């Protein structure tokens, strides 16, 4: 069985590639390795998977030195002709679309790139699936679509027509586009609403990495809304398990379209998260309390009933365990980078 995983040099993409390889799939990874954050972290993830940076060229597949079932290709989703050629040649059984311009706050500063990547790019994924249909397209949506929803926990049938950021608006647009394509062309599509993901190899613009760097460097961390925030923090391995099980799950719906929450199902106060991270890093954080940022919401919490019913799976990594593993990776990785830089 062959799966295309887009965004494969990204945080969740890297782990998702490993998950499918563990289960014996042939994996083709696609990423444009943009500079939204340090491309070196993306190259480091690829190297961890056996893809050497010097071998990467635009539109030319590179086979992993570690696992011959993994090939990587550098490409933009917006490269329609190249994308269609890839689909026509490879005849994918499954497509997992994790590629997107991420970041709530960045969408306020640089809106244009979100339309191009998240709307135009996803449109071309849908078109490619229309003409070269896989058994199932799984797409990464986001808990941000719930906006300032006051009903807790968030359920998939809640109204999501009041986004508070352009990023959230693009993700809701993706869900509507996916529904239309599923209805028109009988495509099996699942949109997974990810809740706050953390873990090894995380994005440096996300709170866990920002906090870890500041704490390690002895600098203050920014604690927004004076710490009065709760997030449904979800360990990355739980996310990839959910992606994998959702991809292989059968459809009974008509049209073959569904939306599923994928979170831990238990919100954590931001101050508790910081406290557990301090334990993992064995260092106390300096805290700079700040007001709520534009585009943020005070609380997220995933209702997991539909996910459990469909996949018989529920993410359950305890926060203390997940942050311990994240802190161990962070310390090891960045100590290694510091040594390399010194040399």
Secondary structure, 3 states (H helix, E strand, C coil): CEEEEECCCCHHHHHHHHHHHHCCCEEEEEECCCCCCCHHHHHHHHHHCCCCHHHCEECECEECCCCCCEEEEECCCCCHHHHHHHHHHHCCCEEEECCCCCCHHHHHHCHHHHHHHHHHHHHHHHHHHHHCCCCEEEEEEEHHHHCCCCCCCECCCCCCCCCCCHHHHHHHHHHHHHHHHHHHHCCCEEEEEECCEECCCCCCCCHHHHHHHHHHHCCEEEEEHHHCCEECCEEHHHHHHHHHHHHHCCCCCCCCEEEEEECCCCCEEHHHHHHHHHHHHCCCCEEEEECCCCCCCCECCECCHHHHHHHCCCCCCCHHHHHHHHHHHHHHHHHHHHHHHHC
